[in-house]
Amino acid sequence: MEHLRAVLLAGGRGVRMGRLGHGRLKPLVPFGGQCHLIDFSLFNCRASGIGEVLLMSQHNEAPLLHYLLERWHGQGLRIHFGPYQGVTRETCEHMLATVHRPVEAGTADALRFNAPYIFGPGVRDVLVLHADHVYRFDYGPMLALHRERRAALTLGYQRIAREAVPLFGMVEFGEDGQLLRFVEKPAEPTADTVFTAVAIFSAEPLQRYLETLSRGPWQADISRDVIPAMLQAGERILGYRFDGYWEDIGTVARYLEAHRRLVAEPPTLSPGQMPHTLTPGVARHWVRHAGGLRHTLTGEDVRCEGQAQRSVLFPGVVIGPRAVVRDSVVLPGARIDGDSLVEGSIVLDGEHVHGTHLQNRTE
C-alpha cells in the first residue's frame, strides 16, 4: 500500500492477564494452539500487501525483538524496529542497554516519541494497530474509503453485546457514517458499537494533534485524548465496520472464553485462518470425536493417553492415562499426569500437573 505507514503498539505488560502475564509481554501470550497474540496484526498486514510495520515497544523488549527477528522480519514482511533499527539477535541485548528512550505514559506518547520513524516525506496516512487483538482483516478497503472520502481519521468498529460495551471505547455514527460520539469505557452505554482499535489517521492532522495536545495536561492516550480532540474540533471522522470475528483479549477470563469459542460448532476461527508460528511444520486440527479427544484443537505433537474435551492443546502437551482435561487451555510443553483432572483452567507452559483438580484456575 503506497504512502501508508503501519505502526504496531506492542508495549502492553499484560497486568490483567493473571498467570499468563507473569514473566512475559502480553503480545507474546500464546493463542489458539499455534501462534501468539501479536501474530494476528502482523499476519493481517502481510496479507493486506503492507510491506513494513513499525514496532513500538517497551518493557522487557528482548524476548519480543528476538521473536520478531526469528519469525517475521524478512519473511514477506519487514519490521522497522524504530530506535533499535538494524538490531540482530546477536546485538539485541547491547542495543537495549545502550539506546536510551523516554518513558511512555500512554499510546499517544508512543506515537509522539516515535514521530521520526512515522512521519516524513511520502507518508500520507498512518495505520495504528494493537498487538493483543484476535481477528482476520484486509486493511485495503478501509484505506480506500478513508482516502476516497478524505477523512482525517477512520475508525474500525463492531457491534457486540451491550453488556460488554463498558470494556471498550463506545462509538456512535450518523447516517452519513461520520462519528457523532466516542466514549472510552462508558459506565452506561447508549449503543452496542465499539472501537476495534484499528485506526487510519491522515498523517498531517495526527502529527499536529499530538504536538498540540502534549503541550497541555493530557493522559497521553489515543482514545482518551487524540480522538476526542479531533471529534470536538469537527474533523471528518468515519467508521468502517468489521463484519468478521474480532476479539480484544484484555483479561484472562476473555482469553479462556475466546478459546472455548474456538472449539465450538462452528468455531470462531479455524486453524487455517490463524497464523501458524508455533511448530509451523506440524499441522493443527480440530477433532470432533477420536479416541479420547472430543471437540478439541490439537496436533501430531500432542500425546493424549487420557481424555481432552472442549479444550485447546498446544505443541508438546502430554496427557497421561486416566487424566481428564475439560474446557481448558493447555500451553506448550505442559504435562498432565494420570488421574489428574483439569477443568475450566489454563495450564501454563511447561507446567506439571499431578493429581490436582484445577477447577477455574485462571488467575
N, C-alpha and C positions, 0 to 999 in steps of 0.2 A: 504494500500500500504506500503510495507516494506521499511524501511530506507529512507523514504521521509519525509521532514519537510515542511508543508504547512504554509505559512505566509500571513496574510491579512493586507494590507496597508489601514488603515481606519482613517487617520488623516486630511482629507480634510475639510476645513471650508465652502466650498460652496459659495465663494465670487462672483462667476459668476452666481449664481442661483437666483439672484434677490430677490423677496419677499419670495420665497421658502426657501432661506437660512437664513433668519432673525431669529436668536434665536435657530437655530438647526444645527447640523452637517450634512454635505452632505450625509453620509451613511444612515442617518435616514430619508431622504426625502421619503415620501410615493410614491408608484408606482403601477400602474395597478389596482387600486381599492382594492388590497388585501395584499400588502406587502410593504417592504422598499427596497431601492437600495441595501443595504448590504446583504439582504437575498439571492440574486441570487448566489453569490460566496459561501456562506455557504451551500445553497441547493445543488449546484453542488458538493461540497466536500463530503457531506454526501452520495449523490447518487453515487459518484465515489468510495466509500469504504474508504475514508480518515477519520480516527477516531478522529484526533485532529487538530485544527487550532490555530496558534499563532496569537493573535491580536496585532497589532502595531498601537497605537492610540495616539493622543494628541489633545489639545484644547477642553475644555468643555466636558470632558470624562464621567462625572457621568451619563447622560442620556443613553449613549451608553452602559456602563457597566451594568446598570440596565436592559436595554432591552435584552442584550445577556444572562444575568443570568436568566431572566424570560422566554425567548422564545427559546433559543438554547442550552445553556450549560446543558449537561446531557441528552439531548433528541435525542439520536442517534449520538451525536457529542459532543466532549469535546472542550471547549475553554480554551486555555492557555493564561492567562492574563499578561504574561511577569512579569514586576516588581510588578504587583498587584496580582500575583498568590495567590489563596486562598481567594480572595475577596468574600464577600457575600453582599446581599442587605443591611444588617444591618451595615456592616463595610465599605461600599464603600466610603462615604464622608471622614471618618477618614483616610483611606489609601491614598486617593488622596491628602489630606492635609499634610500627613507626609512623603510620598515617594517622594524624590526629584530626578528629571531626567534632563539631559542636553537638551537644546533646539535643535530640529532637523531642519536643514536647507533644507532638501530635502529627497527624498525616499531612497537614498543610506545611508544617516545618520541614517534613521530609521533602516535599516539592521545592520549597524555598531554598533549602541548603544544597539541593542537587540541581539548582537552576542552570549552572554552567553546562550540565550534561543534557538538559532537557530543551532549553530554548536556544535558538540560533538560526542562522540562515537556512532556509529551506524547510523549517518546521512550521507547518500551518496549523496542525491540530495535535492535541495530546490525549492519548487514551490512558486512563488511570484504572488500574486493576488491583485486586487484592489477592493474597496468596492462601486464603482459607475458605474459598468458595468452591463447591462441587457443582459443575454444570458443563454442558457442551454448547458451544455457541459460535456462530460465524459473525465476526465484528464488521465485515464488509458492508452489509445492508444498513447497519446502524450508522456507519460513517457516511454512506451515500445520502441518507436522509439528513444528517447533520449538515452536510455541505450544500445539499440542494436547497434547504430552507434557511441557510445562512444563520444557523444558530450560534449563540455564544457558548451554549452548553446543551448536551443531550444526555439524558439520564436513562439508564435501563430501569425497568420496573416490572413487577409481577404481582398478580393477585394471590393472596394467601388467606388462610382462616383469620377472621377478625381478631380472635383472642390472641393470636401470635404477633400481631402488628406492633405492640409495645416493645418488642425486641429489636425493632428496626427503625429506619427512617421512613415515616409515612409520607406519601406524595399524593397530590390530587391535581388532575389536569382538566382543562376546559375542553369544549367540543372541538376546538382547533388544535388540540394536542399540546398546548402550552401549559407550563407549570403554573398552578394557582397557589399551591400551599405545600410547604415542606416542614415537617415537624420531626425532629430526632427523638425517637423512643417516646411517643406520646403516652401519657397515663390513661387517657380516654380517647382512643382512636375514632375518627369520624369517617374513615374509609378503609377498604381492605387492600389497598395498593401500597407496595413498599419499594424502596430504592434497592436495586440489586448490587449496588456498589460498583457498577460498571459505568464509567462516565467518559464522554468525549468533550473536552474543552477546546475552544479556539485558543490558540497559543497566546495571542496578544492580550486579550482580556484576562486570562488566567494569570499571566505574569504580573499584570497591573494590579489585580486584586490582591495577590499575595504580598506585593510590595507595600500597598496602601494599608492593608489590614494589620500587617506586622508592626506598624509604627504606633499602634494604639493597643489598648487592652483586648486580648483575644485568647481563645483556647487552642489556637494553632491547629485547628481541625477543619477538614474539608466540609464535613456535614454540618458542623456547628457554626462555622464562620463564613467560609467561602460561598457555599451555595445560598445560604440566607441573604448574604450581602448582595449577590448578583440578582436574586429574586426581588429584593427590596428596591434595587436600582432600576428595575424594569428591563433587564436583559432578556433577550429571546432564549427561553429555556424549554426544550422539547422533551417528550417522553418517547421511549422505544420499548415496546412490550416484549418481555421474554415469555414465549409460549411453551417452551420445554421445561424439563426438570431443572431446578436451581435450588441450592441449599447452602445456607450460611452455617458453617459448623462452629458455632460460637461457644458451646458448652459441652461438657462430657455427656450430658443427657441427650442433646441433639445428635451427638456423634453416634451414640448407641442406637437411637431411633432411626437415623439415616441408614445404618447397616441393616436394621430389621426390614426396612423398605426395599433394600437391595435383594433380599431373598423372598420377597412377597411375590404373588402372581397377579398381574405382571410385575416385574421388577422395575424400579425407577430407572436404573441403568443396567445394561448387560455388560459382561466382561469385555465384549468387543467395542463398547462405547467409551470405555475408560482407558486412560493412559496405562501403559504396562512397563513400569520401570523397575519393579522388584522381580528378580529372576525372569527377565523377558523371554528367555528361551523355553520356559515351561508354561504351557497353556493353562489358563484358569477356566473353570466351567461350573455351571450351576447344576446341581444334582437334585432331581425331584425325589427319586427313591432308588437307592442301590446299596446293598449291603447294610451297613449301619448308618448310612447318610440319608437324611430327609431334608429337602428344601434348604440346601447348604451350598455355599460357594467354597470351592476347594481347588486343588491342583494335584498333579502327579508327585509333587514334592511334599505332600502331606501323607502321614501314615496314621490311619484311623482303624484301630482294632476294637474300639468301643462303639459309641453312638454319638452322632452330632445331628442336631435338629435345629432348623431355622437359624443357622449360625454362619459366620464368615471365618474361614480358616486361612491364615496367611502361610507363606512358604516356611517349610521346616517344622511345622507343627506335628507333634506326636500325641495321639490319644490312645492310652493304653487299654487293655482288655477290661471290660466291665465299667469303664469310665463313661460318663454321660455329660454331654455339653448341649445346653439348650439356650436359645435366644441370646447368644453371646458372640463376642468378637475375640478371637484368639490371635495375638500378634506373632510376628516371625520368631521361630525357634522355641516357642513355649512348649512345655511338656505337661500333659495331664495324666497322672499315673492311674493305674487301675483302681476301681472302687471310688474314685473321686466324682463329685457332682459339681458342675459349673453351670449356673443358671442366671440369666439376666445380668451378665457381667462382662467385664473387659479383663482379659489376661494379658499382661504386658510382655514385651519382647524378652525371650529367654527365661520367663518365669516358670518355676517348677511347682506344680500343684500336686499335693499328696494327701489324699483322704480329707480334703477340705471342701466344705459347702460354701460357695461364693455368691449366694443369693444377693442380687443388687449391689455387688461390689464394683461400683463405678467411680467412686470418689477416691 
